[in-house]
Amino acid sequence: MSAPDPLALPGIPRDAEGPVFAEPWQAQAFALAVQLSADGAFTWAEWAQALSAELVRDPTDDGSRYYEHWVAALEALTAGRGLVAATAMAARKADWAEAYRHTPHGRPVELSPGARQT
């Protein structure tokens, strides 16, 4: 399988050196999609199609929410492929939201040892 070309994707924020990320989670989401494609979970063409579909759903986006669309496309593809159950994904997101709400400002957000591992 050929390596994906992230610069071939629509609207990707980049500079002369390649993709740019405003937050660490954006780079992590980017790397996750690249790795899942490289591992054969979906083709890069399927990824580009899923991302394009997410971007089209939000014509008012000025590009500032690009990686939010990236995550939505990743969630849709992984759930659609049965790589993760939608209910498990929703539970995990709820766990992270709860952890965020209980983390003092400036501290790293961490899941508690008792968080669901679904």
TORDO-452630 format. One record per atom (N, C-alpha, C): residue number from 1; residue in one letter; atom name; x negated, y negated, z. Coordinates in Angstrom, 1 decimal, m for minus. Layout:
BEGIN
pos:NUM	code:A	site:CA	X:X	Y:Y	Z:Z
...
***
This chain:
BEGIN
pos:1	code:M	site:N	X:m0.9	Y:1.2	Z:0.0
pos:1	code:M	site:CA	X:0.0	Y:0.0	Z:0.0
pos:1	code:M	site:C	X:m0.9	Y:m1.2	Z:0.0
pos:2	code:S	site:N	X:m0.6	Y:m2.2	Z:m0.8
pos:2	code:S	site:CA	X:m1.4	Y:m3.4	Z:m0.9
pos:2	code:S	site:C	X:m1.0	Y:m4.3	Z:0.3
pos:3	code:A	site:N	X:m2.0	Y:m5.1	Z:0.7
pos:3	code:A	site:CA	X:m1.8	Y:m6.0	Z:1.8
pos:3	code:A	site:C	X:m0.8	Y:m7.1	Z:1.4
pos:4	code:P	site:N	X:0.0	Y:m7.4	Z:2.4
pos:4	code:P	site:CA	X:1.0	Y:m8.5	Z:2.1
pos:4	code:P	site:C	X:0.3	Y:m9.8	Z:1.9
pos:5	code:D	site:N	X:0.9	Y:m10.7	Z:1.1
pos:5	code:D	site:CA	X:0.4	Y:m12.0	Z:0.9
pos:5	code:D	site:C	X:1.3	Y:m13.0	Z:1.6
pos:6	code:P	site:N	X:1.0	Y:m13.4	Z:2.9
pos:6	code:P	site:CA	X:1.8	Y:m14.3	Z:3.6
pos:6	code:P	site:C	X:2.0	Y:m15.6	Z:3.0
pos:7	code:L	site:N	X:1.1	Y:m16.1	Z:2.2
pos:7	code:L	site:CA	X:1.2	Y:m17.4	Z:1.5
pos:7	code:L	site:C	X:2.2	Y:m17.3	Z:0.4
pos:8	code:A	site:N	X:2.6	Y:m16.1	Z:0.0
pos:8	code:A	site:CA	X:3.6	Y:m16.0	Z:m1.1
pos:8	code:A	site:C	X:5.0	Y:m16.2	Z:m0.6
pos:9	code:L	site:N	X:5.2	Y:m16.4	Z:0.7
pos:9	code:L	site:CA	X:6.5	Y:m16.5	Z:1.3
pos:9	code:L	site:C	X:7.1	Y:m17.9	Z:1.2
pos:10	code:P	site:N	X:8.4	Y:m18.0	Z:1.1
pos:10	code:P	site:CA	X:9.0	Y:m19.4	Z:0.9
pos:10	code:P	site:C	X:8.8	Y:m20.2	Z:2.1
pos:11	code:G	site:N	X:8.4	Y:m21.4	Z:1.9
pos:11	code:G	site:CA	X:8.4	Y:m22.5	Z:3.0
pos:11	code:G	site:C	X:7.4	Y:m22.3	Z:4.1
pos:12	code:I	site:N	X:6.5	Y:m21.3	Z:4.1
pos:12	code:I	site:CA	X:5.6	Y:m21.1	Z:5.2
pos:12	code:I	site:C	X:4.8	Y:m22.3	Z:5.5
pos:13	code:P	site:N	X:4.8	Y:m22.8	Z:6.8
pos:13	code:P	site:CA	X:3.9	Y:m23.9	Z:7.2
pos:13	code:P	site:C	X:2.5	Y:m23.5	Z:7.0
pos:14	code:R	site:N	X:1.7	Y:m24.3	Z:6.3
pos:14	code:R	site:CA	X:0.3	Y:m24.0	Z:6.1
pos:14	code:R	site:C	X:m0.5	Y:m25.2	Z:5.8
pos:15	code:D	site:N	X:m1.8	Y:m25.0	Z:5.9
pos:15	code:D	site:CA	X:m2.7	Y:m26.1	Z:5.5
pos:15	code:D	site:C	X:m3.7	Y:m25.4	Z:4.5
pos:16	code:A	site:N	X:m4.8	Y:m26.0	Z:4.2
pos:16	code:A	site:CA	X:m5.7	Y:m25.5	Z:3.2
pos:16	code:A	site:C	X:m6.4	Y:m24.2	Z:3.6
pos:17	code:E	site:N	X:m6.4	Y:m23.9	Z:4.9
pos:17	code:E	site:CA	X:m7.0	Y:m22.7	Z:5.4
pos:17	code:E	site:C	X:m6.0	Y:m21.5	Z:5.6
pos:18	code:G	site:N	X:m4.7	Y:m21.8	Z:5.5
pos:18	code:G	site:CA	X:m3.7	Y:m20.7	Z:5.6
pos:18	code:G	site:C	X:m2.6	Y:m21.1	Z:6.5
pos:19	code:P	site:N	X:m1.8	Y:m20.1	Z:7.0
pos:19	code:P	site:CA	X:m0.7	Y:m20.4	Z:7.9
pos:19	code:P	site:C	X:m1.1	Y:m21.2	Z:9.1
pos:20	code:V	site:N	X:m0.2	Y:m22.1	Z:9.6
pos:20	code:V	site:CA	X:m0.4	Y:m22.8	Z:10.8
pos:20	code:V	site:C	X:0.8	Y:m22.5	Z:11.8
pos:21	code:F	site:N	X:0.5	Y:m22.6	Z:13.0
pos:21	code:F	site:CA	X:1.4	Y:m22.2	Z:14.1
pos:21	code:F	site:C	X:1.4	Y:m23.3	Z:15.1
pos:22	code:A	site:N	X:2.6	Y:m23.8	Z:15.5
pos:22	code:A	site:CA	X:2.7	Y:m24.8	Z:16.6
pos:22	code:A	site:C	X:2.7	Y:m24.2	Z:18.0
pos:23	code:E	site:N	X:3.0	Y:m22.9	Z:18.1
pos:23	code:E	site:CA	X:3.1	Y:m22.2	Z:19.3
pos:23	code:E	site:C	X:2.6	Y:m20.8	Z:19.2
pos:24	code:P	site:N	X:2.0	Y:m20.2	Z:20.3
pos:24	code:P	site:CA	X:1.5	Y:m18.9	Z:20.2
pos:24	code:P	site:C	X:2.5	Y:m17.8	Z:19.8
pos:25	code:W	site:N	X:3.8	Y:m18.0	Z:20.2
pos:25	code:W	site:CA	X:4.8	Y:m17.0	Z:19.8
pos:25	code:W	site:C	X:5.0	Y:m16.9	Z:18.3
pos:26	code:Q	site:N	X:4.8	Y:m18.1	Z:17.6
pos:26	code:Q	site:CA	X:4.9	Y:m18.1	Z:16.1
pos:26	code:Q	site:C	X:3.8	Y:m17.2	Z:15.5
pos:27	code:A	site:N	X:2.6	Y:m17.3	Z:16.0
pos:27	code:A	site:CA	X:1.5	Y:m16.5	Z:15.5
pos:27	code:A	site:C	X:1.8	Y:m15.0	Z:15.8
pos:28	code:Q	site:N	X:2.4	Y:m14.7	Z:17.0
pos:28	code:Q	site:CA	X:2.7	Y:m13.3	Z:17.3
pos:28	code:Q	site:C	X:3.8	Y:m12.8	Z:16.4
pos:29	code:A	site:N	X:4.8	Y:m13.6	Z:16.2
pos:29	code:A	site:CA	X:5.9	Y:m13.1	Z:15.3
pos:29	code:A	site:C	X:5.4	Y:m12.9	Z:13.9
pos:30	code:F	site:N	X:4.5	Y:m13.8	Z:13.4
pos:30	code:F	site:CA	X:3.9	Y:m13.6	Z:12.1
pos:30	code:F	site:C	X:3.1	Y:m12.3	Z:12.0
pos:31	code:A	site:N	X:2.2	Y:m12.1	Z:13.0
pos:31	code:A	site:CA	X:1.4	Y:m10.9	Z:13.0
pos:31	code:A	site:C	X:2.3	Y:m9.6	Z:13.1
pos:32	code:L	site:N	X:3.3	Y:m9.7	Z:13.9
pos:32	code:L	site:CA	X:4.2	Y:m8.5	Z:14.0
pos:32	code:L	site:C	X:4.8	Y:m8.1	Z:12.6
pos:33	code:A	site:N	X:5.3	Y:m9.1	Z:11.9
pos:33	code:A	site:CA	X:5.9	Y:m8.8	Z:10.6
pos:33	code:A	site:C	X:4.8	Y:m8.3	Z:9.6
pos:34	code:V	site:N	X:3.7	Y:m8.9	Z:9.6
pos:34	code:V	site:CA	X:2.6	Y:m8.4	Z:8.8
pos:34	code:V	site:C	X:2.2	Y:m7.0	Z:9.1
pos:35	code:Q	site:N	X:2.1	Y:m6.7	Z:10.4
pos:35	code:Q	site:CA	X:1.7	Y:m5.3	Z:10.8
pos:35	code:Q	site:C	X:2.8	Y:m4.3	Z:10.5
pos:36	code:L	site:N	X:4.1	Y:m4.6	Z:10.8
pos:36	code:L	site:CA	X:5.1	Y:m3.7	Z:10.5
pos:36	code:L	site:C	X:5.2	Y:m3.4	Z:9.0
pos:37	code:S	site:N	X:5.0	Y:m4.4	Z:8.2
pos:37	code:S	site:CA	X:5.0	Y:m4.2	Z:6.7
pos:37	code:S	site:C	X:3.8	Y:m3.3	Z:6.4
pos:38	code:A	site:N	X:2.6	Y:m3.6	Z:6.9
pos:38	code:A	site:CA	X:1.4	Y:m2.8	Z:6.6
pos:38	code:A	site:C	X:1.6	Y:m1.3	Z:7.1
pos:39	code:D	site:N	X:2.4	Y:m1.1	Z:8.2
pos:39	code:D	site:CA	X:2.7	Y:0.2	Z:8.7
pos:39	code:D	site:C	X:3.8	Y:1.0	Z:7.9
pos:40	code:G	site:N	X:4.4	Y:0.3	Z:7.0
pos:40	code:G	site:CA	X:5.4	Y:0.9	Z:6.1
pos:40	code:G	site:C	X:6.8	Y:0.8	Z:6.7
pos:41	code:A	site:N	X:7.1	Y:0.0	Z:7.7
pos:41	code:A	site:CA	X:8.4	Y:m0.2	Z:8.2
pos:41	code:A	site:C	X:9.4	Y:m0.9	Z:7.2
pos:42	code:F	site:N	X:8.8	Y:m1.7	Z:6.4
pos:42	code:F	site:CA	X:9.5	Y:m2.3	Z:5.2
pos:42	code:F	site:C	X:8.4	Y:m2.9	Z:4.3
pos:43	code:T	site:N	X:8.8	Y:m3.0	Z:3.0
pos:43	code:T	site:CA	X:7.8	Y:m3.6	Z:2.1
pos:43	code:T	site:C	X:7.8	Y:m5.1	Z:2.2
pos:44	code:W	site:N	X:6.7	Y:m5.7	Z:1.7
pos:44	code:W	site:CA	X:6.6	Y:m7.1	Z:1.8
pos:44	code:W	site:C	X:7.7	Y:m7.8	Z:1.0
pos:45	code:A	site:N	X:8.1	Y:m7.2	Z:m0.1
pos:45	code:A	site:CA	X:9.2	Y:m7.7	Z:m0.9
pos:45	code:A	site:C	X:10.5	Y:m7.7	Z:m0.1
pos:46	code:E	site:N	X:10.7	Y:m6.7	Z:0.6
pos:46	code:E	site:CA	X:11.9	Y:m6.6	Z:1.5
pos:46	code:E	site:C	X:11.8	Y:m7.7	Z:2.6
pos:47	code:W	site:N	X:10.6	Y:m7.9	Z:3.1
pos:47	code:W	site:CA	X:10.4	Y:m8.9	Z:4.1
pos:47	code:W	site:C	X:10.7	Y:m10.3	Z:3.6
pos:48	code:A	site:N	X:10.2	Y:m10.6	Z:2.4
pos:48	code:A	site:CA	X:10.4	Y:m11.9	Z:1.8
pos:48	code:A	site:C	X:11.9	Y:m12.1	Z:1.5
pos:49	code:Q	site:N	X:12.5	Y:m11.1	Z:1.1
pos:49	code:Q	site:CA	X:14.0	Y:m11.2	Z:0.8
pos:49	code:Q	site:C	X:14.8	Y:m11.5	Z:2.1
pos:50	code:A	site:N	X:14.4	Y:m10.8	Z:3.2
pos:50	code:A	site:CA	X:15.1	Y:m11.0	Z:4.4
pos:50	code:A	site:C	X:14.9	Y:m12.4	Z:5.0
pos:51	code:L	site:N	X:13.6	Y:m12.8	Z:4.9
pos:51	code:L	site:CA	X:13.3	Y:m14.2	Z:5.3
pos:51	code:L	site:C	X:14.0	Y:m15.2	Z:4.5
pos:52	code:S	site:N	X:14.0	Y:m15.0	Z:3.2
pos:52	code:S	site:CA	X:14.7	Y:m16.0	Z:2.3
pos:52	code:S	site:C	X:16.2	Y:m16.1	Z:2.6
pos:53	code:A	site:N	X:16.8	Y:m14.9	Z:2.9
pos:53	code:A	site:CA	X:18.2	Y:m14.9	Z:3.3
pos:53	code:A	site:C	X:18.5	Y:m15.7	Z:4.5
pos:54	code:E	site:N	X:17.6	Y:m15.6	Z:5.5
pos:54	code:E	site:CA	X:17.7	Y:m16.4	Z:6.8
pos:54	code:E	site:C	X:17.5	Y:m17.9	Z:6.5
pos:55	code:L	site:N	X:16.6	Y:m18.2	Z:5.7
pos:55	code:L	site:CA	X:16.3	Y:m19.7	Z:5.4
pos:55	code:L	site:C	X:17.5	Y:m20.3	Z:4.6
pos:56	code:V	site:N	X:18.1	Y:m19.5	Z:3.7
pos:56	code:V	site:CA	X:19.3	Y:m20.0	Z:3.0
pos:56	code:V	site:C	X:20.5	Y:m20.3	Z:3.9
pos:57	code:R	site:N	X:20.6	Y:m19.5	Z:5.0
pos:57	code:R	site:CA	X:21.7	Y:m19.7	Z:5.9
pos:57	code:R	site:C	X:21.7	Y:m21.0	Z:6.6
pos:58	code:D	site:N	X:20.5	Y:m21.7	Z:6.6
pos:58	code:D	site:CA	X:20.4	Y:m22.9	Z:7.4
pos:58	code:D	site:C	X:19.8	Y:m24.0	Z:6.5
pos:59	code:P	site:N	X:20.7	Y:m24.5	Z:5.6
pos:59	code:P	site:CA	X:20.2	Y:m25.5	Z:4.6
pos:59	code:P	site:C	X:19.8	Y:m26.9	Z:5.3
pos:60	code:T	site:N	X:20.2	Y:m27.1	Z:6.5
pos:60	code:T	site:CA	X:19.9	Y:m28.4	Z:7.2
pos:60	code:T	site:C	X:18.5	Y:m28.3	Z:7.8
pos:61	code:D	site:N	X:17.9	Y:m27.2	Z:7.9
pos:61	code:D	site:CA	X:16.6	Y:m27.1	Z:8.5
pos:61	code:D	site:C	X:15.5	Y:m27.8	Z:7.8
pos:62	code:D	site:N	X:14.8	Y:m28.7	Z:8.5
pos:62	code:D	site:CA	X:13.8	Y:m29.5	Z:7.8
pos:62	code:D	site:C	X:12.4	Y:m28.8	Z:7.9
pos:63	code:G	site:N	X:12.4	Y:m27.5	Z:8.2
pos:63	code:G	site:CA	X:11.2	Y:m26.8	Z:8.3
pos:63	code:G	site:C	X:10.7	Y:m26.6	Z:9.8
pos:64	code:S	site:N	X:11.3	Y:m27.4	Z:10.7
pos:64	code:S	site:CA	X:10.9	Y:m27.3	Z:12.1
pos:64	code:S	site:C	X:11.3	Y:m26.0	Z:12.8
pos:65	code:R	site:N	X:12.3	Y:m25.3	Z:12.2
pos:65	code:R	site:CA	X:12.8	Y:m24.1	Z:12.8
pos:65	code:R	site:C	X:12.4	Y:m22.9	Z:11.9
pos:66	code:Y	site:N	X:11.3	Y:m23.0	Z:11.1
pos:66	code:Y	site:CA	X:10.9	Y:m22.0	Z:10.2
pos:66	code:Y	site:C	X:10.7	Y:m20.6	Z:10.9
pos:67	code:Y	site:N	X:9.9	Y:m20.7	Z:12.0
pos:67	code:Y	site:CA	X:9.6	Y:m19.4	Z:12.7
pos:67	code:Y	site:C	X:10.8	Y:m18.9	Z:13.5
pos:68	code:E	site:N	X:11.8	Y:m19.7	Z:13.8
pos:68	code:E	site:CA	X:13.0	Y:m19.1	Z:14.4
pos:68	code:E	site:C	X:13.7	Y:m18.3	Z:13.4
pos:69	code:H	site:N	X:13.7	Y:m18.7	Z:12.1
pos:69	code:H	site:CA	X:14.3	Y:m17.9	Z:11.0
pos:69	code:H	site:C	X:13.4	Y:m16.7	Z:10.8
pos:70	code:W	site:N	X:12.1	Y:m16.8	Z:11.0
pos:70	code:W	site:CA	X:11.2	Y:m15.7	Z:10.8
pos:70	code:W	site:C	X:11.6	Y:m14.6	Z:11.8
pos:71	code:V	site:N	X:11.8	Y:m15.0	Z:13.1
pos:71	code:V	site:CA	X:12.2	Y:m14.0	Z:14.1
pos:71	code:V	site:C	X:13.6	Y:m13.4	Z:13.8
pos:72	code:A	site:N	X:14.5	Y:m14.2	Z:13.4
pos:72	code:A	site:CA	X:15.8	Y:m13.7	Z:13.1
pos:72	code:A	site:C	X:15.8	Y:m12.7	Z:11.9
pos:73	code:A	site:N	X:14.9	Y:m12.9	Z:10.9
pos:73	code:A	site:CA	X:14.7	Y:m12.0	Z:9.9
pos:73	code:A	site:C	X:14.1	Y:m10.7	Z:10.4
pos:74	code:L	site:N	X:13.1	Y:m10.8	Z:11.2
pos:74	code:L	site:CA	X:12.4	Y:m9.7	Z:11.8
pos:74	code:L	site:C	X:13.4	Y:m8.9	Z:12.7
pos:75	code:E	site:N	X:14.2	Y:m9.5	Z:13.5
pos:75	code:E	site:CA	X:15.2	Y:m8.8	Z:14.3
pos:75	code:E	site:C	X:16.2	Y:m8.1	Z:13.4
pos:76	code:A	site:N	X:16.7	Y:m8.7	Z:12.3
pos:76	code:A	site:CA	X:17.6	Y:m8.1	Z:11.4
pos:76	code:A	site:C	X:17.0	Y:m6.8	Z:10.7
pos:77	code:L	site:N	X:15.8	Y:m7.0	Z:10.3
pos:77	code:L	site:CA	X:15.2	Y:m5.9	Z:9.6
pos:77	code:L	site:C	X:14.9	Y:m4.7	Z:10.5
pos:78	code:T	site:N	X:14.4	Y:m5.0	Z:11.7
pos:78	code:T	site:CA	X:14.0	Y:m3.9	Z:12.6
pos:78	code:T	site:C	X:15.3	Y:m3.2	Z:13.1
pos:79	code:A	site:N	X:16.3	Y:m4.0	Z:13.4
pos:79	code:A	site:CA	X:17.6	Y:m3.3	Z:13.8
pos:79	code:A	site:C	X:18.2	Y:m2.5	Z:12.7
pos:80	code:G	site:N	X:18.2	Y:m3.1	Z:11.5
pos:80	code:G	site:CA	X:18.8	Y:m2.5	Z:10.3
pos:80	code:G	site:C	X:18.1	Y:m1.2	Z:9.9
pos:81	code:R	site:N	X:16.8	Y:m1.1	Z:10.2
pos:81	code:R	site:CA	X:16.0	Y:0.1	Z:9.9
pos:81	code:R	site:C	X:16.0	Y:1.1	Z:11.0
pos:82	code:G	site:N	X:16.7	Y:0.7	Z:12.1
pos:82	code:G	site:CA	X:16.8	Y:1.6	Z:13.3
pos:82	code:G	site:C	X:15.5	Y:1.7	Z:14.1
pos:83	code:L	site:N	X:14.6	Y:0.7	Z:13.9
pos:83	code:L	site:CA	X:13.3	Y:0.7	Z:14.6
pos:83	code:L	site:C	X:13.6	Y:0.3	Z:16.1
pos:84	code:V	site:N	X:14.7	Y:m0.4	Z:16.3
pos:84	code:V	site:CA	X:15.1	Y:m0.8	Z:17.7
pos:84	code:V	site:C	X:16.6	Y:m1.0	Z:17.6
pos:85	code:A	site:N	X:17.3	Y:m0.6	Z:18.7
pos:85	code:A	site:CA	X:18.7	Y:m0.8	Z:18.7
pos:85	code:A	site:C	X:19.0	Y:m2.2	Z:19.0
pos:86	code:A	site:N	X:20.1	Y:m2.7	Z:18.4
pos:86	code:A	site:CA	X:20.4	Y:m4.1	Z:18.6
pos:86	code:A	site:C	X:20.7	Y:m4.4	Z:20.1
pos:87	code:T	site:N	X:21.3	Y:m3.4	Z:20.8
pos:87	code:T	site:CA	X:21.7	Y:m3.6	Z:22.2
pos:87	code:T	site:C	X:20.4	Y:m3.7	Z:23.0
pos:88	code:A	site:N	X:19.4	Y:m2.9	Z:22.7
pos:88	code:A	site:CA	X:18.1	Y:m2.9	Z:23.4
pos:88	code:A	site:C	X:17.4	Y:m4.2	Z:23.2
pos:89	code:M	site:N	X:17.5	Y:m4.7	Z:22.0
pos:89	code:M	site:CA	X:16.9	Y:m6.0	Z:21.7
pos:89	code:M	site:C	X:17.6	Y:m7.1	Z:22.4
pos:90	code:A	site:N	X:18.9	Y:m7.1	Z:22.5
pos:90	code:A	site:CA	X:19.6	Y:m8.1	Z:23.2
pos:90	code:A	site:C	X:19.3	Y:m8.0	Z:24.7
pos:91	code:A	site:N	X:19.2	Y:m6.8	Z:25.3
pos:91	code:A	site:CA	X:18.9	Y:m6.7	Z:26.7
pos:91	code:A	site:C	X:17.5	Y:m7.2	Z:27.0
pos:92	code:R	site:N	X:16.5	Y:m7.0	Z:26.1
pos:92	code:R	site:CA	X:15.2	Y:m7.5	Z:26.3
pos:92	code:R	site:C	X:15.1	Y:m9.0	Z:26.2
pos:93	code:K	site:N	X:15.8	Y:m9.6	Z:25.3
pos:93	code:K	site:CA	X:15.9	Y:m11.0	Z:25.2
pos:93	code:K	site:C	X:16.5	Y:m11.6	Z:26.4
pos:94	code:A	site:N	X:17.5	Y:m11.0	Z:27.0
pos:94	code:A	site:CA	X:18.1	Y:m11.4	Z:28.2
pos:94	code:A	site:C	X:17.1	Y:m11.4	Z:29.4
pos:95	code:D	site:N	X:16.3	Y:m10.3	Z:29.4
pos:95	code:D	site:CA	X:15.3	Y:m10.2	Z:30.5
pos:95	code:D	site:C	X:14.3	Y:m11.3	Z:30.4
pos:96	code:W	site:N	X:13.9	Y:m11.6	Z:29.2
pos:96	code:W	site:CA	X:12.9	Y:m12.7	Z:29.0
pos:96	code:W	site:C	X:13.5	Y:m14.1	Z:29.4
pos:97	code:A	site:N	X:14.8	Y:m14.3	Z:29.0
pos:97	code:A	site:CA	X:15.5	Y:m15.5	Z:29.3
pos:97	code:A	site:C	X:15.6	Y:m15.7	Z:30.9
pos:98	code:E	site:N	X:15.9	Y:m14.6	Z:31.5
pos:98	code:E	site:CA	X:16.0	Y:m14.6	Z:33.0
pos:98	code:E	site:C	X:14.6	Y:m14.9	Z:33.6
pos:99	code:A	site:N	X:13.6	Y:m14.3	Z:33.1
pos:99	code:A	site:CA	X:12.2	Y:m14.5	Z:33.6
pos:99	code:A	site:C	X:11.8	Y:m16.0	Z:33.4
pos:100	code:Y	site:N	X:12.2	Y:m16.5	Z:32.2
pos:100	code:Y	site:CA	X:11.9	Y:m17.9	Z:31.9
pos:100	code:Y	site:C	X:12.6	Y:m18.8	Z:32.9
pos:101	code:R	site:N	X:13.8	Y:m18.6	Z:33.2
pos:101	code:R	site:CA	X:14.6	Y:m19.4	Z:34.1
pos:101	code:R	site:C	X:14.0	Y:m19.4	Z:35.5
pos:102	code:H	site:N	X:13.3	Y:m18.3	Z:35.9
pos:102	code:H	site:CA	X:12.7	Y:m18.2	Z:37.2
pos:102	code:H	site:C	X:11.2	Y:m18.4	Z:37.3
pos:103	code:T	site:N	X:10.6	Y:m18.9	Z:36.3
pos:103	code:T	site:CA	X:9.2	Y:m19.2	Z:36.3
pos:103	code:T	site:C	X:8.9	Y:m20.7	Z:36.5
pos:104	code:P	site:N	X:8.1	Y:m21.0	Z:37.5
pos:104	code:P	site:CA	X:7.8	Y:m22.4	Z:37.8
pos:104	code:P	site:C	X:7.1	Y:m23.0	Z:36.5
pos:105	code:H	site:N	X:7.4	Y:m24.3	Z:36.3
pos:105	code:H	site:CA	X:6.9	Y:m25.0	Z:35.2
pos:105	code:H	site:C	X:5.3	Y:m24.9	Z:35.2
pos:106	code:G	site:N	X:4.8	Y:m24.7	Z:34.0
pos:106	code:G	site:CA	X:3.4	Y:m24.6	Z:33.8
pos:106	code:G	site:C	X:2.8	Y:m23.2	Z:34.1
pos:107	code:R	site:N	X:3.6	Y:m22.3	Z:34.6
pos:107	code:R	site:CA	X:3.1	Y:m20.9	Z:34.8
pos:107	code:R	site:C	X:3.5	Y:m20.0	Z:33.7
pos:108	code:P	site:N	X:2.7	Y:m19.0	Z:33.4
pos:108	code:P	site:CA	X:3.1	Y:m18.0	Z:32.3
pos:108	code:P	site:C	X:4.3	Y:m17.3	Z:32.7
pos:109	code:V	site:N	X:5.2	Y:m17.1	Z:31.7
pos:109	code:V	site:CA	X:6.4	Y:m16.3	Z:31.9
pos:109	code:V	site:C	X:6.0	Y:m14.8	Z:31.8
pos:110	code:E	site:N	X:6.4	Y:m14.1	Z:32.8
pos:110	code:E	site:CA	X:6.2	Y:m12.6	Z:32.9
pos:110	code:E	site:C	X:7.4	Y:m11.9	Z:33.3
pos:111	code:L	site:N	X:7.6	Y:m10.7	Z:32.7
pos:111	code:L	site:CA	X:8.7	Y:m9.9	Z:33.1
pos:111	code:L	site:C	X:8.4	Y:m9.3	Z:34.4
pos:112	code:S	site:N	X:9.4	Y:m9.2	Z:35.3
pos:112	code:S	site:CA	X:9.2	Y:m8.5	Z:36.6
pos:112	code:S	site:C	X:9.1	Y:m7.0	Z:36.4
pos:113	code:P	site:N	X:8.4	Y:m6.3	Z:37.3
pos:113	code:P	site:CA	X:8.2	Y:m4.9	Z:37.1
pos:113	code:P	site:C	X:9.6	Y:m4.1	Z:37.0
pos:114	code:G	site:N	X:10.6	Y:m4.7	Z:37.6
pos:114	code:G	site:CA	X:12.0	Y:m4.1	Z:37.5
pos:114	code:G	site:C	X:12.8	Y:m4.4	Z:36.3
pos:115	code:A	site:N	X:12.2	Y:m5.2	Z:35.3
pos:115	code:A	site:CA	X:12.9	Y:m5.5	Z:34.1
pos:115	code:A	site:C	X:13.2	Y:m4.2	Z:33.3
pos:116	code:R	site:N	X:14.3	Y:m4.2	Z:32.7
pos:116	code:R	site:CA	X:14.7	Y:m3.1	Z:31.9
pos:116	code:R	site:C	X:13.7	Y:m2.8	Z:30.8
pos:117	code:Q	site:N	X:13.4	Y:m1.6	Z:30.6
pos:117	code:Q	site:CA	X:12.4	Y:m1.2	Z:29.5
pos:117	code:Q	site:C	X:13.2	Y:m0.4	Z:28.5
pos:118	code:T	site:N	X:14.1	Y:m1.0	Z:27.8
pos:118	code:T	site:CA	X:15.0	Y:m0.4	Z:26.9
pos:118	code:T	site:C	X:14.3	Y:m0.4	Z:25.5
***
